[in-house]
């Protein structure tokens, strides 16, 4: 189930009722877009409902941009995508055994050189006008961010790399990431 916010719901109680209804119908896997302010209520509702059913559930969270208002003045305080804030939110998912976290290769900060609207569809940004900027980020900075996330998050949190297609995310860039950063982390239990 894709959860993009709670437009149309009057309050958090109605979000909880809707999520419980999905669980009653057998839904156990949720994709929650962004870990911004509204997502807190959604994650709480999923966690509470998951605690009521014996079947395992999962949450995939998109997106971790690594941004926060402290790094980007155009972001409101509730749009905190920092590792520390995301980690505190994930710790609250005590009833969800499988957590997947998309580590985005761009920024939500509109002033940033790496700004993008849809990180999942953008992938590594190689079909964008600023392909060279994104390629440099992937080759020089993205791997160290993956390592930073590895150190911060428990090994039970699975990472999702926003690979899109050969044009947006050339295999050569992905293979370089795998060899330099992902394989060593797998050897450490990620």
N, CA, C and O atoms as a DFTB+ gen file, in Angstrom:
760 C
 N C O
     1  1       0.856      -1.168       0.000
     2  2       0.000       0.000       0.000
     3  2       0.897       1.223       0.000
     4  3       1.779       1.335       0.852
     5  1       0.698       2.134      -0.924
     6  2       1.428       3.397      -0.966
     7  2       0.712       4.426      -0.110
     8  3      -0.490       4.640      -0.267
     9  1       1.441       5.063       0.795
    10  2       0.870       6.091       1.656
    11  2       1.589       7.396       1.352
    12  3       2.782       7.535       1.624
    13  1       0.859       8.351       0.786
    14  2       1.452       9.615       0.371
    15  2       1.117      10.775       1.291
    16  3       1.454      11.918       0.982
    17  1       0.484      10.520       2.379
    18  2       0.071      11.584       3.288
    19  2      -1.287      11.221       3.837
    20  3      -1.772      10.110       3.627
    21  1      -1.907      12.157       4.545
    22  2      -3.260      11.810       4.948
    23  2      -4.262      12.859       4.533
    24  3      -5.109      13.281       5.321
    25  1      -4.156      13.276       3.284
    26  2      -5.169      14.148       2.695
    27  2      -6.518      13.454       2.768
    28  3      -6.627      12.265       2.468
    29  1      -7.522      14.176       3.157
    30  2      -8.859      13.618       3.231
    31  2      -9.202      13.058       4.593
    32  3     -10.368      12.774       4.865
    33  1      -8.206      12.890       5.462
    34  2      -8.468      12.428       6.816
    35  2      -8.570      13.645       7.736
    36  3      -7.779      14.582       7.632
    37  1      -9.535      13.616       8.621
    38  2      -9.764      14.773       9.474
    39  2      -8.776      14.870      10.626
    40  3      -8.512      15.965      11.122
    41  1      -8.220      13.725      11.064
    42  2      -7.302      13.756      12.193
    43  2      -6.526      12.437      12.254
    44  3      -6.727      11.547      11.428
    45  1      -5.643      12.329      13.237
    46  2      -4.825      11.124      13.371
    47  2      -5.668       9.890      13.680
    48  3      -5.328       8.787      13.253
    49  1      -6.748      10.063      14.407
    50  2      -7.615       8.924      14.737
    51  2      -8.192       8.300      13.467
    52  3      -8.306       7.078      13.376
    53  1      -8.555       9.126      12.493
    54  2      -9.100       8.577      11.248
    55  2      -8.012       7.866      10.439
    56  3      -8.298       6.896       9.738
    57  1      -6.761       8.344      10.532
    58  2      -5.646       7.653       9.876
    59  2      -5.481       6.270      10.499
    60  3      -5.313       5.278       9.789
    61  1      -5.528       6.211      11.830
    62  2      -5.388       4.924      12.522
    63  2      -6.509       3.964      12.132
    64  3      -6.259       2.778      11.918
    65  1      -7.742       4.467      12.039
    66  2      -8.855       3.605      11.633
    67  2      -8.629       3.064      10.226
    68  3      -8.878       1.887       9.965
    69  1      -8.161       3.913       9.325
    70  2      -7.929       3.484       7.944
    71  2      -6.831       2.423       7.870
    72  3      -6.962       1.440       7.141
    73  1      -5.759       2.621       8.620
    74  2      -4.667       1.641       8.605
    75  2      -5.130       0.322       9.226
    76  3      -4.819      -0.746       8.700
    77  1      -5.863       0.383      10.327
    78  2      -6.402      -0.850      10.927
    79  2      -7.308      -1.583       9.941
    80  3      -7.302      -2.812       9.882
    81  1      -8.076      -0.833       9.175
    82  2      -8.951      -1.446       8.170
    83  2      -8.112      -2.176       7.111
    84  3      -8.473      -3.270       6.679
    85  1      -7.007      -1.577       6.702
    86  2      -6.126      -2.236       5.732
    87  2      -5.545      -3.521       6.312
    88  3      -5.463      -4.536       5.621
    89  1      -5.146      -3.478       7.569
    90  2      -4.625      -4.687       8.212
    91  2      -5.703      -5.767       8.279
    92  3      -5.423      -6.940       8.032
    93  1      -6.929      -5.375       8.610
    94  2      -8.030      -6.355       8.662
    95  2      -8.247      -7.021       7.310
    96  3      -8.668      -8.176       7.235
    97  1      -7.955      -6.278       6.241
    98  2      -8.125      -6.814       4.878
    99  2      -6.893      -7.577       4.399
   100  3      -6.842      -8.020       3.252
   101  1      -5.905      -7.730       5.271
   102  2      -4.732      -8.524       4.922
   103  2      -3.522      -7.756       4.435
   104  3      -2.502      -8.371       4.124
   105  1      -3.592      -6.457       4.357
   106  2      -2.445      -5.662       3.915
   107  2      -1.391      -5.663       5.016
   108  3      -1.709      -5.440       6.185
   109  1      -0.134      -5.914       4.642
   110  2       0.938      -5.932       5.633
   111  2       2.178      -5.149       5.189
   112  3       3.089      -4.934       5.988
   113  1       2.218      -4.728       3.935
   114  2       3.400      -4.055       3.403
   115  2       3.043      -2.648       2.960
   116  3       2.142      -2.443       2.146
   117  1       3.773      -1.673       3.518
   118  2       3.457      -0.271       3.283
   119  2       4.682       0.474       2.780
   120  3       5.805       0.222       3.219
   121  1       4.453       1.383       1.864
   122  2       5.486       2.292       1.360
   123  2       5.055       3.694       1.781
   124  3       4.073       4.236       1.273
   125  1       5.791       4.260       2.701
   126  2       5.462       5.581       3.233
   127  2       6.402       6.586       2.588
   128  3       7.618       6.497       2.759
   129  1       5.857       7.529       1.859
   130  2       6.658       8.501       1.143
   131  2       7.065       9.632       2.083
   132  3       6.229      10.329       2.660
   133  1       8.354       9.782       2.212
   134  2       8.984      10.816       3.034
   135  2       8.780      10.563       4.522
   136  3       7.789       9.967       4.946
   137  1       9.723      11.023       5.278
   138  2       9.650      10.918       6.723
   139  2       9.505      12.336       7.257
   140  3      10.187      12.739       8.198
   141  1       8.601      13.078       6.634
   142  2       8.316      14.440       7.078
   143  2       7.344      14.418       8.229
   144  3       7.068      13.351       8.777
   145  1       6.816      15.564       8.613
   146  2       5.959      15.679       9.773
   147  2       4.702      14.840       9.720
   148  3       4.370      14.185      10.708
   149  1       3.984      14.833       8.595
   150  2       2.728      14.083       8.527
   151  2       2.961      12.584       8.642
   152  3       2.088      11.859       9.121
   153  1       4.117      12.111       8.211
   154  2       4.370      10.676       8.206
   155  2       4.443      10.108       9.618
   156  3       4.273       8.902       9.797
   157  1       4.689      10.938      10.619
   158  2       4.755      10.442      11.998
   159  2       3.464       9.728      12.372
   160  3       3.504       8.637      12.939
   161  1       2.336      10.323      12.065
   162  2       1.040       9.718      12.401
   163  2       0.831       8.430      11.627
   164  3       0.278       7.469      12.163
   165  1       1.260       8.394      10.387
   166  2       1.104       7.199       9.563
   167  2       1.969       6.066      10.110
   168  3       1.505       4.932      10.229
   169  1       3.222       6.371      10.441
   170  2       4.107       5.349      10.980
   171  2       3.595       4.818      12.315
   172  3       3.666       3.617      12.575
   173  1       3.082       5.700      13.154
   174  2       2.502       5.277      14.437
   175  2       1.312       4.360      14.199
   176  3       1.177       3.335      14.868
   177  1       0.449       4.716      13.255
   178  2      -0.733       3.901      12.954
   179  2      -0.327       2.518      12.443
   180  3      -0.922       1.514      12.834
   181  1       0.673       2.460      11.579
   182  2       1.143       1.171      11.054
   183  2       1.729       0.330      12.180
   184  3       1.435      -0.860      12.290
   185  1       2.551       0.945      13.008
   186  2       3.169       0.208      14.102
   187  2       2.123      -0.353      15.066
   188  3       2.207      -1.512      15.472
   189  1       1.141       0.468      15.428
   190  2       0.096       0.012      16.348
   191  2      -0.717      -1.134      15.744
   192  3      -1.006      -2.117      16.426
   193  1      -1.080      -1.009      14.486
   194  2      -1.855      -2.068      13.831
   195  2      -1.026      -3.338      13.689
   196  3      -1.546      -4.441      13.856
   197  1       0.259      -3.189      13.383
   198  2       1.130      -4.360      13.237
   199  2       1.222      -5.141      14.548
   200  3       1.377      -6.362      14.533
   201  1       1.129      -4.450      15.668
   202  2       1.173      -5.112      16.960
   203  2      -0.073      -5.928      17.269
   204  3      -0.078      -6.723      18.209
   205  1      -1.120      -5.739      16.490
   206  2      -2.385      -6.447      16.720
   207  2      -2.512      -7.717      15.887
   208  3      -3.455      -8.484      16.078
   209  1      -1.566      -7.955      14.954
   210  2      -1.663      -9.102      14.054
   211  2      -0.370      -9.905      14.088
   212  3       0.716      -9.330      14.163
   213  1      -0.479     -11.229      14.035
   214  2       0.731     -12.058      14.124
   215  2       1.556     -12.105      12.833
   216  3       2.756     -12.379      12.878
   217  1       0.928     -11.840      11.693
   218  2       1.669     -11.914      10.439
   219  2       2.668     -10.757      10.367
   220  3       2.361      -9.637      10.777
   221  1       3.863     -11.036       9.843
   222  2       4.867      -9.964       9.756
   223  2       4.458      -8.871       8.771
   224  3       3.790      -9.130       7.769
   225  1       4.866      -7.671       9.075
   226  2       4.579      -6.536       8.205
   227  2       5.895      -5.867       7.826
   228  3       6.947      -6.162       8.392
   229  1       5.814      -4.962       6.857
   230  2       7.013      -4.224       6.461
   231  2       6.639      -2.789       6.124
   232  3       5.508      -2.478       5.751
   233  1       7.639      -1.932       6.273
   234  2       7.504      -0.528       5.894
   235  2       8.720      -0.167       5.065
   236  3       9.859      -0.378       5.481
   237  1       8.462       0.383       3.880
   238  2       9.537       0.969       3.074
   239  2       9.346       2.474       3.146
   240  3       8.278       2.999       2.833
   241  1      10.394       3.150       3.562
   242  2      10.310       4.601       3.697
   243  2      11.120       5.257       2.596
   244  3      12.316       5.012       2.438
   245  1      10.433       6.097       1.841
   246  2      11.121       6.954       0.881
   247  2      10.790       8.370       1.310
   248  3       9.608       8.657       1.500
   249  1      11.628       9.169       1.456
   250  2      12.990       9.171       1.009
   251  2      13.876       9.666       2.143
   252  3      13.429      10.445       2.986
   253  1      15.123       9.222       2.172
   254  2      16.091       9.793       3.083
   255  2      17.016      10.649       2.236
   256  3      17.905      10.145       1.550
   257  1      16.791      11.939       2.298
   258  2      17.593      12.884       1.515
   259  2      18.851      13.315       2.255
   260  3      19.740      13.920       1.657
   261  1      18.940      13.011       3.552
   262  2      20.029      13.456       4.418
   263  2      19.960      14.956       4.693
   264  3      20.923      15.520       5.211
   265  1      18.858      15.613       4.363
   266  2      18.719      17.060       4.547
   267  2      17.942      17.381       5.818
   268  3      17.195      16.554       6.340
   269  1      18.140      18.602       6.299
   270  2      17.354      19.122       7.415
   271  2      17.375      20.642       7.318
   272  3      18.126      21.213       6.528
   273  1      16.547      21.286       8.125
   274  2      16.494      22.753       8.119
   275  2      17.837      23.356       8.537
   276  3      18.153      24.483       8.157
   277  1      18.620      22.622       9.305
   278  2      19.934      23.139       9.702
   279  2      20.901      23.229       8.522
   280  3      21.853      24.009       8.558
   281  1      20.660      22.432       7.474
   282  2      21.503      22.464       6.273
   283  2      20.859      23.233       5.130
   284  3      21.546      23.684       4.214
   285  1      19.537      23.381       5.183
   286  2      18.797      23.998       4.080
   287  2      17.762      24.958       4.652
   288  3      16.769      24.522       5.233
   289  1      17.979      26.227       4.496
   290  2      17.100      27.229       5.110
   291  2      15.689      27.236       4.525
   292  3      14.768      27.753       5.157
   293  1      15.503      26.673       3.331
   294  2      14.160      26.672       2.747
   295  2      13.279      25.537       3.285
   296  3      12.082      25.502       3.002
   297  1      13.854      24.618       4.051
   298  2      13.062      23.524       4.609
   299  2      12.463      23.938       5.949
   300  3      13.169      24.494       6.791
   301  1      11.177      23.678       6.159
   302  2      10.597      23.925       7.485
   303  2      11.158      22.899       8.471
   304  3      11.654      21.851       8.059
   305  1      11.081      23.191       9.741
   306  2      11.689      22.316      10.753
   307  2      11.121      20.898      10.731
   308  3      11.830      19.944      11.049
   309  1       9.838      20.751      10.355
   310  2       9.247      19.419      10.353
   311  2       9.753      18.545       9.204
   312  3       9.537      17.333       9.208
   313  1      10.421      19.150       8.229
   314  2      10.992      18.374       7.116
   315  2      12.451      18.048       7.442
   316  3      13.374      18.503       6.767
   317  1      12.629      17.262       8.478
   318  2      13.962      16.885       8.917
   319  2      14.245      15.465       8.445
   320  3      13.685      14.506       8.977
   321  1      15.099      15.334       7.463
   322  2      15.443      14.039       6.891
   323  2      16.828      13.596       7.356
   324  3      17.451      12.733       6.738
   325  1      17.297      14.182       8.432
   326  2      18.625      13.833       8.934
   327  2      18.630      12.389       9.440
   328  3      17.583      11.820       9.749
   329  1      19.808      11.821       9.517
   330  2      19.937      10.452      10.003
   331  2      19.435      10.354      11.434
   332  3      18.735       9.400      11.774
   333  1      19.776      11.319      12.277
   334  2      19.382      11.226      13.689
   335  2      17.862      11.258      13.863
   336  3      17.319      10.492      14.659
   337  1      17.177      12.122      13.140
   338  2      15.716      12.186      13.240
   339  2      15.074      10.929      12.656
   340  3      14.139      10.379      13.239
   341  1      15.566      10.482      11.523
   342  2      15.029       9.276      10.907
   343  2      15.238       8.066      11.819
   344  3      14.350       7.225      11.957
   345  1      16.405       7.985      12.435
   346  2      16.683       6.882      13.349
   347  2      15.708       6.879      14.525
   348  3      15.225       5.820      14.926
   349  1      15.420       8.042      15.072
   350  2      14.480       8.089      16.204
   351  2      13.083       7.648      15.771
   352  3      12.358       7.034      16.554
   353  1      12.699       7.956      14.532
   354  2      11.387       7.522      14.037
   355  2      11.363       6.010      13.800
   356  3      10.364       5.352      14.089
   357  1      12.447       5.467      13.283
   358  2      12.493       4.031      13.020
   359  2      12.480       3.230      14.321
   360  3      11.921       2.134      14.373
   361  1      13.087       3.770      15.357
   362  2      13.097       3.079      16.652
   363  2      11.693       2.901      17.216
   364  3      11.461       2.021      18.043
   365  1      10.769       3.728      16.774
   366  2       9.393       3.632      17.247
   367  2       8.610       2.522      16.553
   368  3       7.503       2.190      16.977
   369  1       9.170       1.950      15.497
   370  2       8.492       0.877      14.764
   371  2       8.815      -0.469      15.407
   372  3       9.431      -1.332      14.782
   373  1       8.404      -0.636      16.635
   374  2       8.736      -1.824      17.413
   375  2       7.981      -3.069      16.969
   376  3       8.411      -4.181      17.273
   377  1       6.877      -2.914      16.265
   378  2       6.061      -4.053      15.833
   379  2       6.243      -4.393      14.353
   380  3       5.581      -5.291      13.833
   381  1       7.126      -3.686      13.689
   382  2       7.344      -3.896      12.252
   383  2       8.710      -4.564      12.078
   384  3       9.741      -3.912      12.245
   385  1       8.727      -5.857      11.743
   386  2      10.009      -6.563      11.683
   387  2      10.890      -6.221      10.474
   388  3      12.106      -6.407      10.522
   389  1      10.287      -5.728       9.407
   390  2      11.090      -5.443       8.206
   391  2      10.937      -3.973       7.839
   392  3       9.839      -3.493       7.562
   393  1      12.076      -3.268       7.846
   394  2      12.099      -1.846       7.493
   395  2      13.087      -1.648       6.356
   396  3      14.247      -2.049       6.445
   397  1      12.611      -1.026       5.292
   398  2      13.457      -0.695       4.158
   399  2      13.529       0.828       4.066
   400  3      12.522       1.515       4.237
   401  1      14.709       1.341       3.798
   402  2      14.916       2.787       3.772
   403  2      15.618       3.172       2.482
   404  3      16.735       2.730       2.213
   405  1      14.950       4.002       1.685
   406  2      15.547       4.443       0.422
   407  2      16.529       5.575       0.691
   408  3      16.168       6.603       1.264
   409  1      17.776       5.373       0.268
   410  2      18.822       6.379       0.440
   411  2      18.942       7.159      -0.871
   412  3      19.532       6.685      -1.841
   413  1      18.378       8.347      -0.876
   414  2      18.268       9.094      -2.125
   415  2      19.582       9.714      -2.578
   416  3      20.451      10.055      -1.775
   417  1      19.693       9.844      -3.883
   418  2      20.895      10.370      -4.521
   419  2      20.672      11.798      -4.997
   420  3      21.235      12.218      -6.008
   421  1      19.843      12.544      -4.260
   422  2      19.590      13.934      -4.596
   423  2      19.125      14.654      -3.330
   424  3      19.155      14.082      -2.240
   425  1      18.704      15.888      -3.472
   426  2      18.308      16.701      -2.327
   427  2      16.903      17.248      -2.522
   428  3      16.485      17.543      -3.642
   429  1      16.186      17.379      -1.421
   430  2      14.866      18.015      -1.475
   431  2      14.989      19.529      -1.321
   432  3      14.015      20.253      -1.525
   433  1      16.160      20.001      -0.969
   434  2      16.403      21.432      -0.783
   435  2      16.414      22.127      -2.144
   436  3      17.266      21.841      -2.986
   437  1      15.478      23.028      -2.353
   438  2      15.342      23.665      -3.666
   439  2      16.533      24.535      -4.041
   440  3      16.732      24.846      -5.216
   441  1      17.319      24.927      -3.058
   442  2      18.513      25.737      -3.338
   443  2      19.733      24.877      -3.666
   444  3      20.760      25.399      -4.099
   445  1      19.628      23.584      -3.465
   446  2      20.782      22.702      -3.631
   447  2      21.062      22.400      -5.095
   448  3      20.155      22.339      -5.925
   449  1      22.319      22.218      -5.382
   450  2      22.722      21.854      -6.734
   451  2      22.180      20.469      -7.098
   452  3      21.969      20.173      -8.274
   453  1      21.956      19.626      -6.092
   454  2      21.466      18.263      -6.302
   455  2      19.955      18.157      -6.116
   456  3      19.455      17.067      -5.839
   457  1      19.219      19.246      -6.260
   458  2      17.770      19.249      -6.064
   459  2      17.077      18.353      -7.091
   460  3      17.447      18.320      -8.265
   461  1      16.064      17.629      -6.618
   462  2      15.212      16.858      -7.518
   463  2      13.810      16.765      -6.921
   464  3      13.632      16.918      -5.713
   465  1      12.838      16.518      -7.758
   466  2      11.450      16.430      -7.321
   467  2      11.101      14.999      -6.931
   468  3      10.456      14.781      -5.905
   469  1      11.515      14.024      -7.729
   470  2      11.154      12.641      -7.468
   471  2      12.405      11.771      -7.480
   472  3      12.839      11.329      -8.544
   473  1      12.990      11.521      -6.307
   474  2      14.245      10.774      -6.265
   475  2      14.127       9.329      -6.724
   476  3      15.097       8.768      -7.234
   477  1      12.962       8.716      -6.554
   478  2      12.802       7.329      -6.981
   479  2      12.898       7.237      -8.500
   480  3      13.601       6.376      -9.028
   481  1      12.196       8.117      -9.199
   482  2      12.206       8.086     -10.658
   483  2      13.482       8.669     -11.240
   484  3      13.870       8.313     -12.352
   485  1      14.135       9.552     -10.511
   486  2      15.369      10.145     -11.009
   487  2      16.518       9.154     -10.959
   488  3      17.421       9.221     -11.792
   489  1      16.505       8.239     -10.005
   490  2      17.610       7.305      -9.867
   491  2      18.898       8.046      -9.578
   492  3      18.990       8.776      -8.591
   493  1      19.895       7.865     -10.430
   494  2      21.186       8.519     -10.258
   495  2      21.283       9.833     -11.042
   496  3      22.360      10.426     -11.118
   497  1      20.190      10.286     -11.615
   498  2      20.147      11.595     -12.261
   499  2      20.896      11.718     -13.564
   500  3      21.225      12.831     -13.973
   501  1      21.178      10.616     -14.231
   502  2      21.965      10.695     -15.454
   503  2      21.155      11.067     -16.679
   504  3      21.722      11.280     -17.750
   505  1      19.835      11.150     -16.542
   506  2      19.016      11.635     -17.657
   507  2      18.573      13.067     -17.390
   508  3      17.716      13.595     -18.099
   509  1      19.148      13.694     -16.379
   510  2      18.830      15.079     -16.002
   511  2      19.794      16.038     -16.696
   512  3      20.877      15.633     -17.116
   513  1      19.401      17.322     -16.819
   514  2      20.303      18.306     -17.420
   515  2      21.633      18.441     -16.668
   516  3      22.659      18.746     -17.276
   517  1      21.618      18.215     -15.357
   518  2      22.836      18.332     -14.551
   519  2      23.464      16.951     -14.302
   520  3      23.906      16.668     -13.188
   521  1      23.504      16.115     -15.303
   522  2      23.988      14.745     -15.142
   523  2      25.402      14.704     -14.565
   524  3      25.698      13.845     -13.734
   525  1      26.279      15.613     -14.988
   526  2      27.657      15.613     -14.486
   527  2      27.718      15.886     -12.990
   528  3      28.535      15.300     -12.280
   529  1      26.854      16.775     -12.513
   530  2      26.808      17.098     -11.086
   531  2      26.380      15.863     -10.291
   532  3      26.979      15.536      -9.267
   533  1      25.348      15.188     -10.769
   534  2      24.869      13.991     -10.087
   535  2      25.886      12.856     -10.172
   536  3      26.074      12.123      -9.201
   537  1      26.545      12.702     -11.322
   538  2      27.571      11.659     -11.468
   539  2      28.696      11.892     -10.463
   540  3      29.150      10.948      -9.817
   541  1      29.143      13.120     -10.324
   542  2      30.200      13.438      -9.368
   543  2      29.751      13.110      -7.940
   544  3      30.526      12.568      -7.151
   545  1      28.503      13.441      -7.615
   546  2      27.974      13.125      -6.292
   547  2      27.975      11.614      -6.057
   548  3      28.409      11.148      -5.004
   549  1      27.492      10.854      -7.034
   550  2      27.427       9.393      -6.903
   551  2      28.835       8.832      -6.702
   552  3      29.045       7.961      -5.858
   553  1      29.783       9.327      -7.468
   554  2      31.137       8.777      -7.414
   555  2      31.930       9.234      -6.188
   556  3      32.803       8.508      -5.713
   557  1      31.636      10.427      -5.672
   558  2      32.474      10.976      -4.601
   559  2      31.804      11.044      -3.223
   560  3      32.483      10.888      -2.208
   561  1      30.482      11.275      -3.168
   562  2      29.847      11.562      -1.887
   563  2      28.775      10.563      -1.460
   564  3      28.536      10.391      -0.265
   565  1      28.141       9.916      -2.399
   566  2      27.024       9.026      -2.075
   567  2      27.483       7.812      -1.268
   568  3      26.842       7.444      -0.284
   569  1      28.575       7.199      -1.674
   570  2      29.106       6.045      -0.953
   571  2      29.399       6.364       0.509
   572  3      28.993       5.601       1.386
   573  1      30.093       7.470       0.802
   574  2      30.314       7.832       2.201
   575  2      29.011       8.078       2.973
   576  3      28.954       7.811       4.173
   577  1      27.965       8.580       2.304
   578  2      26.670       8.738       2.981
   579  2      26.055       7.365       3.293
   580  3      25.439       7.180       4.342
   581  1      26.225       6.423       2.389
   582  2      25.752       5.060       2.636
   583  2      26.489       4.480       3.838
   584  3      25.881       3.834       4.691
   585  1      27.799       4.711       3.906
   586  2      28.579       4.227       5.046
   587  2      28.115       4.884       6.346
   588  3      28.025       4.225       7.382
   589  1      27.823       6.173       6.287
   590  2      27.332       6.885       7.471
   591  2      25.999       6.298       7.936
   592  3      25.786       6.094       9.131
   593  1      25.111       6.030       6.989
   594  2      23.821       5.426       7.332
   595  2      24.028       4.030       7.917
   596  3      23.338       3.645       8.861
   597  1      24.960       3.282       7.369
   598  2      25.259       1.936       7.868
   599  2      25.684       1.991       9.337
   600  3      25.257       1.167      10.145
   601  1      26.515       2.953       9.667
   602  2      26.982       3.086      11.055
   603  2      25.845       3.481      11.996
   604  3      25.836       3.081      13.160
   605  1      24.901       4.253      11.502
   606  2      23.831       4.791      12.356
   607  2      22.664       3.828      12.537
   608  3      22.128       3.711      13.639
   609  1      22.266       3.140      11.480
   610  2      21.057       2.316      11.532
   611  2      21.380       0.876      11.888
   612  3      22.429       0.360      11.502
   613  1      20.479       0.217      12.627
   614  2      20.697      -1.199      12.941
   615  2      20.769      -2.029      11.661
   616  3      20.222      -1.650      10.625
   617  1      21.449      -3.157      11.754
   618  2      21.614      -4.034      10.586
   619  2      20.279      -4.555      10.072
   620  3      20.199      -5.024       8.936
   621  1      19.236      -4.480      10.883
   622  2      17.918      -4.953      10.451
   623  2      17.245      -3.998       9.462
   624  3      16.278      -4.378       8.801
   625  1      17.739      -2.776       9.355
   626  2      17.195      -1.819       8.387
   627  2      17.872      -2.073       7.042
   628  3      19.094      -1.990       6.918
   629  1      17.054      -2.383       6.045
   630  2      17.577      -2.651       4.711
   631  2      17.612      -1.346       3.914
   632  3      16.692      -0.533       3.998
   633  1      18.667      -1.158       3.153
   634  2      18.793       0.037       2.335
   635  2      18.329      -0.230       0.911
   636  3      18.571      -1.302       0.356
   637  1      17.662       0.755       0.332
   638  2      17.210       0.696      -1.056
   639  2      17.922       1.810      -1.803
   640  3      17.850       2.977      -1.417
   641  1      18.606       1.443      -2.869
   642  2      19.292       2.410      -3.726
   643  2      18.339       2.736      -4.873
   644  3      17.818       1.818      -5.506
   645  1      18.094       4.022      -5.160
   646  2      17.092       4.380      -6.181
   647  2      17.573       4.165      -7.618
   648  3      17.689       5.117      -8.390
   649  1      17.847       2.920      -7.964
   650  2      18.209       2.562      -9.334
   651  2      16.954       2.619     -10.187
   652  3      15.929       2.054      -9.806
   653  1      17.007       3.278     -11.317
   654  2      15.821       3.436     -12.149
   655  2      15.910       2.609     -13.419
   656  3      15.154       1.654     -13.595
   657  1      16.817       2.967     -14.295
   658  2      17.011       2.248     -15.554
   659  2      18.412       2.579     -16.053
   660  3      19.117       3.384     -15.444
   661  1      18.809       1.972     -17.139
   662  2      20.174       2.161     -17.646
   663  2      20.476       3.615     -17.989
   664  3      21.612       4.064     -17.833
   665  1      19.495       4.337     -18.443
   666  2      19.734       5.739     -18.813
   667  2      19.898       6.616     -17.577
   668  3      20.854       7.386     -17.491
   669  1      18.989       6.512     -16.629
   670  2      19.042       7.349     -15.432
   671  2      20.083       6.859     -14.432
   672  3      20.659       7.652     -13.686
   673  1      20.321       5.556     -14.419
   674  2      21.233       4.943     -13.443
   675  2      22.121       3.917     -14.143
   676  3      21.908       2.713     -14.001
   677  1      23.109       4.385     -14.894
   678  2      23.955       3.443     -15.642
   679  2      24.571       2.375     -14.732
   680  3      25.017       2.665     -13.622
   681  1      24.582       1.149     -15.223
   682  2      25.099       0.020     -14.430
   683  2      26.534       0.253     -13.978
   684  3      26.927      -0.209     -12.907
   685  1      27.309       0.954     -14.772
   686  2      28.700       1.190     -14.389
   687  2      28.763       1.974     -13.071
   688  3      29.629       1.698     -12.240
   689  1      27.875       2.932     -12.869
   690  2      27.832       3.667     -11.598
   691  2      27.369       2.766     -10.466
   692  3      27.921       2.816      -9.366
   693  1      26.363       1.945     -10.724
   694  2      25.857       1.029      -9.710
   695  2      26.927       0.006      -9.327
   696  3      27.141      -0.264      -8.145
   697  1      27.596      -0.561     -10.335
   698  2      28.628      -1.560     -10.056
   699  2      29.770      -0.951      -9.251
   700  3      30.323      -1.607      -8.368
   701  1      30.126       0.286      -9.544
   702  2      31.175       0.967      -8.782
   703  2      30.752       1.133      -7.321
   704  3      31.557       0.918      -6.415
   705  1      29.501       1.513      -7.092
   706  2      28.978       1.625      -5.728
   707  2      29.009       0.282      -5.008
   708  3      29.393       0.195      -3.842
   709  1      28.599      -0.756      -5.719
   710  2      28.565      -2.089      -5.110
   711  2      29.965      -2.519      -4.676
   712  3      30.160      -2.962      -3.545
   713  1      30.932      -2.387      -5.574
   714  2      32.289      -2.831      -5.270
   715  2      32.920      -1.991      -4.160
   716  3      33.502      -2.536      -3.223
   717  1      32.806      -0.670      -4.263
   718  2      33.503       0.211      -3.306
   719  2      32.813       0.304      -1.954
   720  3      33.482       0.441      -0.930
   721  1      31.473       0.231      -1.933
   722  2      30.773       0.530      -0.684
   723  2      29.811      -0.563      -0.209
   724  3      29.776      -0.879       0.980
   725  1      29.044      -1.133      -1.112
   726  2      27.980      -2.049      -0.687
   727  2      28.528      -3.418      -0.302
   728  3      28.133      -3.962       0.729
   729  1      29.421      -3.987      -1.097
   730  2      29.987      -5.303      -0.746
   731  2      30.679      -5.286       0.611
   732  3      30.470      -6.210       1.397
   733  1      31.499      -4.272       0.926
   734  2      32.118      -4.247       2.250
   735  2      31.071      -4.167       3.385
   736  3      31.259      -4.753       4.451
   737  1      29.976      -3.438       3.143
   738  2      28.943      -3.353       4.163
   739  2      28.188      -4.681       4.310
   740  3      27.785      -5.059       5.411
   741  1      28.008      -5.371       3.200
   742  2      27.378      -6.705       3.277
   743  2      28.245      -7.651       4.098
   744  3      27.736      -8.466       4.867
   745  1      29.557      -7.534       3.925
   746  2      30.483      -8.371       4.694
   747  2      30.373      -8.064       6.201
   748  3      30.688      -8.911       7.036
   749  1      29.932      -6.869       6.528
   750  2      29.748      -6.492       7.931
   751  2      28.342      -6.815       8.424
   752  3      27.999      -6.478       9.557
   753  1      27.526      -7.458       7.600
   754  2      26.196      -7.888       8.030
   755  2      25.030      -7.043       7.540
   756  3      23.893      -7.300       7.933
   757  1      25.270      -6.048       6.699
   758  2      24.173      -5.213       6.189
   759  2      23.426      -5.990       5.143
   760  3      22.459      -5.486       4.573
